[in-house]
Amino acid sequence: MKKTITTAIFAGVAFASSAQAQLSNVSGGLMLGGGYLEDPEKAYLFGQFRGTFYEDDAFSHTAFLEILGHTDDATLSFNTPGGTVFEDGDVTFINITANYELEAKLFGPISVYAGAGIGAEIVTVDDRFDIELDSDTNFVAQVFMGLRADFQNGFLMQAGARYLMREDFSLLGDQFVTEDSWAFEIGVGLQF
């Protein structure tokens, strides 16, 4: 839990510092969405706290803090004096990343965006009673791209793809290993 709180504090400070450096040109925003990870074939949700620090008629540059999470099913095995016992559980993944995005305006409200981010992935494993059995914090990076519609009232809609690069992790004696994954998503947001 200390790792989770420490990581969240550092990410928040880094994002706030970068936004304050260009305060006179910053516009803010909030994006919420969800998608589907090809591996482990699970849905995920994300939230972004966005700050655009430069924008003209053709391009905009944005930095944002993102929190992305999903849960995967797990079968836990425990060695007991009577033999091996199997139990259902959950593995929860929370990614906290600092990201840069370049957006190119195409026509009308439509634009294309692309970017990258780095951060930490907090992985926890819980038993069927939601008791945390183990956790690990690892490096995560991502690249992303997509199409966005930016309506004049500050309402945003987007559809895109991302590639998550995840560090292998160890839980309960190396029982869990993750793979890099493609993901496809949609999101809605407000710009202010």
Secondary structure as the mmCIF struct_conf table of DSSP 4:
data_model
#
loop_
_struct_conf.conf_type_id
_struct_conf.id
_struct_conf.beg_label_comp_id
_struct_conf.beg_label_asym_id
_struct_conf.beg_label_seq_id
_struct_conf.end_label_comp_id
_struct_conf.end_label_asym_id
_struct_conf.end_label_seq_id
HELX_RH_AL_P HELX_RH_AL_P1 LYS A 2 ALA A 21
TURN_TY1_P TURN_TY1_P1 GLN A 22 GLN A 22
HELX_RH_3T_P HELX_RH_3T_P1 LEU A 23 ASN A 25
STRN STRN1 SER A 27 LEU A 37
TURN_TY1_P TURN_TY1_P2 GLU A 38 GLU A 41
STRN STRN2 LYS A 42 GLU A 55
BEND BEND1 ASP A 57 ALA A 58
STRN STRN3 PHE A 59 THR A 80
TURN_TY1_P TURN_TY1_P3 PRO A 81 GLY A 82
STRN STRN4 GLY A 83 PHE A 107
TURN_TY1_P TURN_TY1_P4 GLY A 108 PRO A 109
STRN STRN5 ILE A 110 ASP A 127
TURN_TY1_P TURN_TY1_P5 ARG A 128 PHE A 129
STRN STRN6 GLU A 132 ASP A 150
TURN_TY1_P TURN_TY1_P6 GLN A 152 ASN A 153
BEND BEND2 GLY A 154 GLY A 154
STRN STRN7 PHE A 155 ARG A 166
TURN_TY1_P TURN_TY1_P7 LEU A 172 ASP A 174
STRN STRN8 SER A 181 GLN A 191
#
